[in-house]
């Protein structure tokens, strides 16, 4: 019988207990967001459970238990019988435009758990789970997850990192946002560059309906949304085409690359935003890789396998493999133009 290393065992058990604490926090964080508890704490804290109950019209007994759990997790501060949010905690839980607002990640985790039966079946058959068939509002959760990064980096950092693109956008360019989802990225660009014209394409009709509603709510007239696949959308002669966190989800990303190349004007640019990853597994055995591999197992791989070709790049494909796919479409030059801890921005010309 193999001898057990007690120190290693205790370390593993401690790690698992920490992980379980995070896992069981998912519904509690979502309750806090949906019921406005974090917002109220930010507004009135430090507060007792009774004061928070009065401010949110929630039952005090439930709030006492919720607050205790949040304090034990380090998500709220407890001091002298009262609860509050530190500035750092507020950035994560109560400020939607913060670059580290992570409520969308908790929503995505919940959708992944709900999606387990469908993915579990796919493990046996090898088939995929279509984007529109995944459990819950997966596309809503993912849109919310990516929003803080786009709000804080897209216009301010990513577009300026591309060669000559911002000047074209200021003067008036034709832009396609392929795989636009709920259109958050498209809307941000349209707001920043009113002289340019934008069209968002996505193969999921419900996402296009949501994107159209968002555009109308913002009163924007320089953009529209259409149902269309990356490998055969109808538009042509674009100065810029963008793909945000979606190339690896496509069934036929090589076909998409070839079609995008034909849809660009001479001298046009393709901006590809993808999850940050190294080129080999050893480079991704870290907290970011852990999150992305898990999400890829439950979301990205099933989505790709449900489509034609089903290349299934996965969320941790890495820059080398992504560049191969991009070049297969006829692009001569691919470079990493910018990066964050969670994303890489590739420029293809």
Secondary structure as the mmCIF struct_conf table of DSSP 4:
data_model
#
loop_
_struct_conf.conf_type_id
_struct_conf.id
_struct_conf.beg_label_comp_id
_struct_conf.beg_label_asym_id
_struct_conf.beg_label_seq_id
_struct_conf.end_label_comp_id
_struct_conf.end_label_asym_id
_struct_conf.end_label_seq_id
HELX_LH_PP_P HELX_LH_PP_P1 UNK A 2 UNK A 4
HELX_RH_AL_P HELX_RH_AL_P1 UNK A 6 UNK A 34
TURN_TY1_P TURN_TY1_P1 UNK A 35 UNK A 36
HELX_RH_AL_P HELX_RH_AL_P2 UNK A 37 UNK A 44
BEND BEND1 UNK A 46 UNK A 46
STRN STRN1 UNK A 47 UNK A 47
HELX_RH_AL_P HELX_RH_AL_P3 UNK A 49 UNK A 56
TURN_TY1_P TURN_TY1_P2 UNK A 57 UNK A 57
HELX_RH_AL_P HELX_RH_AL_P4 UNK A 60 UNK A 73
TURN_TY1_P TURN_TY1_P3 UNK A 74 UNK A 74
BEND BEND2 UNK A 75 UNK A 76
STRN STRN2 UNK A 77 UNK A 79
TURN_TY1_P TURN_TY1_P4 UNK A 80 UNK A 81
STRN STRN3 UNK A 82 UNK A 84
HELX_RH_AL_P HELX_RH_AL_P5 UNK A 87 UNK A 93
TURN_TY1_P TURN_TY1_P5 UNK A 94 UNK A 94
TURN_TY1_P TURN_TY1_P6 UNK A 96 UNK A 97
BEND BEND3 UNK A 98 UNK A 98
TURN_TY1_P TURN_TY1_P7 UNK A 99 UNK A 100
HELX_RH_AL_P HELX_RH_AL_P6 UNK A 103 UNK A 114
TURN_TY1_P TURN_TY1_P8 UNK A 115 UNK A 115
HELX_RH_AL_P HELX_RH_AL_P7 UNK A 116 UNK A 125
HELX_RH_3T_P HELX_RH_3T_P1 UNK A 131 UNK A 133
BEND BEND4 UNK A 134 UNK A 137
HELX_RH_AL_P HELX_RH_AL_P8 UNK A 138 UNK A 153
HELX_RH_PI_P HELX_RH_PI_P1 UNK A 154 UNK A 158
HELX_RH_3T_P HELX_RH_3T_P2 UNK A 159 UNK A 161
BEND BEND5 UNK A 162 UNK A 162
TURN_TY1_P TURN_TY1_P9 UNK A 163 UNK A 164
HELX_RH_AL_P HELX_RH_AL_P9 UNK A 165 UNK A 171
STRN STRN4 UNK A 174 UNK A 178
TURN_TY1_P TURN_TY1_P10 UNK A 179 UNK A 179
TURN_TY1_P TURN_TY1_P11 UNK A 181 UNK A 182
BEND BEND6 UNK A 183 UNK A 183
HELX_RH_AL_P HELX_RH_AL_P10 UNK A 184 UNK A 192
TURN_TY1_P TURN_TY1_P12 UNK A 194 UNK A 195
BEND BEND7 UNK A 196 UNK A 196
STRN STRN5 UNK A 197 UNK A 202
BEND BEND8 UNK A 203 UNK A 203
HELX_RH_AL_P HELX_RH_AL_P11 UNK A 205 UNK A 218
TURN_TY1_P TURN_TY1_P13 UNK A 219 UNK A 219
BEND BEND9 UNK A 222 UNK A 222
STRN STRN6 UNK A 223 UNK A 227
TURN_TY1_P TURN_TY1_P14 UNK A 230 UNK A 232
BEND BEND10 UNK A 234 UNK A 234
STRN STRN7 UNK A 238 UNK A 244
BEND BEND11 UNK A 245 UNK A 245
HELX_RH_3T_P HELX_RH_3T_P3 UNK A 247 UNK A 249
TURN_TY1_P TURN_TY1_P15 UNK A 251 UNK A 252
HELX_RH_AL_P HELX_RH_AL_P12 UNK A 253 UNK A 263
STRN STRN8 UNK A 264 UNK A 275
BEND BEND12 UNK A 279 UNK A 280
HELX_RH_3T_P HELX_RH_3T_P4 UNK A 281 UNK A 284
BEND BEND13 UNK A 286 UNK A 286
HELX_RH_AL_P HELX_RH_AL_P13 UNK A 287 UNK A 295
HELX_RH_PI_P HELX_RH_PI_P2 UNK A 296 UNK A 300
HELX_RH_AL_P HELX_RH_AL_P14 UNK A 301 UNK A 305
TURN_TY1_P TURN_TY1_P16 UNK A 306 UNK A 306
BEND BEND14 UNK A 307 UNK A 309
TURN_TY1_P TURN_TY1_P17 UNK A 315 UNK A 316
HELX_RH_AL_P HELX_RH_AL_P15 UNK A 319 UNK A 328
TURN_TY1_P TURN_TY1_P18 UNK A 329 UNK A 330
BEND BEND15 UNK A 332 UNK A 332
STRN STRN9 UNK A 334 UNK A 339
BEND BEND16 UNK A 341 UNK A 342
STRN STRN10 UNK A 343 UNK A 348
#
